[in-house]
Amino acid sequence: MLSLENVTKVFKTGAFGGASLPAVRRASFDILPGEVTALIGESGSGKSTLGRLILRLTPVTSGKITYEGTDVSALKGKALREYYRHVQGVFQDPFSSYNPVFRADRVFATIKRSYFPEVSAADWRGRVGNSLESVGLNPVDVLDKFTHQLSGGQLQRILIARALLLDIKILVADEIISMLDASTRVDVLNLLSNLKARGLGVLFITHDLSLGNYISERTIILRRGIVVEMGATEKVFDNPQHDYTKMLLTSVPQLHKKWEPDTGVDLDETTEEDAKVLAGRYTKSELHPLARSHSRKGRRAQAAITEREAAEGLLRTDTYLRVHEEIPQLVEVEEDHLVAM
């Protein structure tokens, strides 16, 4: 239904835009009807950028995004409006999606004005009421309320109800439960499960592996803008192949179990440059299991550097890798399970 083929996004950086930083590099995957695809990675890995590219909020630098065979980047005017009839997004902060000066139900009025100007007021009220009830809201409790009178979960579900008023086929859900409490999260997750049963394709962007495992049929692991592993969720989680995926899984806290990290890193065997990178992000007791070194300079290098130097070292390292790191080829290790080798 919606397909990404070698999609790359490069941002200009520096005072005069003289440098560039790739946020996404040659990402290729499909979002299919009736499935939830979890896009998982650390903060800064490019997850939200991919969502914005799909929604045409940010232009693609290279590659192609197609919806039902049509190149999305070429859509304009009426064709673009029709695209938004079928592809919608719900974002992380529900409060920033509303204008606090107006009542929350104004988001429905904008939909009516753009897509359903011929529908009568009485008929429209019925449609809005049915849409709100489908997401577990009582119209009497939320209509004619200002945003500060509603909870984050209610505001998030209103945005989903707004999308359902259209002939939506694809929903980009960008960290939509990260600001909600635990009980409300379950309600929203179950709502997404009900929507996929109606044939809706969902891109569920998250950094929470447990939530991705709970709701998705397919999982994509993103690292520094590069897809390093993807496939059926049970295969990616039960048999992870890439070191980054394994690191993410081992970092998830276990319920009723005291966390005792296995760092895999000997501080006596880190170079000065390695120590800067490590200290910028991890404490002595929780060093990154992928950041290993076999040289023989002591831990005095770690103790000597300042926090600012460490942060700058981490930034330089991450930027260098984003620009110069080779993009590995995805290899199928088993049916519907690919990994960057």
C-alpha angles and dihedrals in degrees: 000000000000118000135185118202120189091327114186130180121190122185123205113237137183132059094295100023091258094139131053135212122197111222095179126022124198097321115181126181143118133240109213130199116264093018136103113218114198116212106199133183145114123288108285095026093117101259098129091041089059090050091051091049091054091049092049091240089124125032121241116246094206139343128050139275114197131187114199089339097311122117106241094206091064095055118113139165114342093006091055091048089053089051089056089050087067103028120052137162138216116198139213101257110051092187093061090055092067134063103235091210091068132054118266095249090066087091087069092051091056090053092050093048094050103037111014109035091142095057115103121242093247093049091047093052088054092051092048091048092051091047092051092048090051089061094046100262129128107227091216091059099051110025116095090018127126118235094252089059093059133067125243091253092053092048091049092051091048088057090051090048088051091055091048091058086071126064089264120184102163127040121191105204106190110192089316095165101039092097096044129093121250098263093048091047090061091052093052093045091051089048090055089050090054091049094053088052086061090057099265118148113220130195102202108198112197145140091211109097095192092057092046090051091048099054111022136086094195131033132202120193114207124195123178089341094308126111104234100171136009141161143091109354096235091052095048093048099038097041110023113184106181120076091230092055090049090050092052092050094048089050093061110104115240118230114245090006127106111236114241106173119217098214098185088204127108110210090205088063102054127109121226091256092048090050092054092054094044096046091049092065112015137045123231091266098048109042119166110268091218097051099083129154134185101197122113111238117123136246092263086087090062094048094048100058125086127234091249093052090049093052091048090049092052091049093050092048094049092046092048093050093047090054102037107023111112117242107241122221117251111241125194107237092178137349110307093359121103129176135184107248 
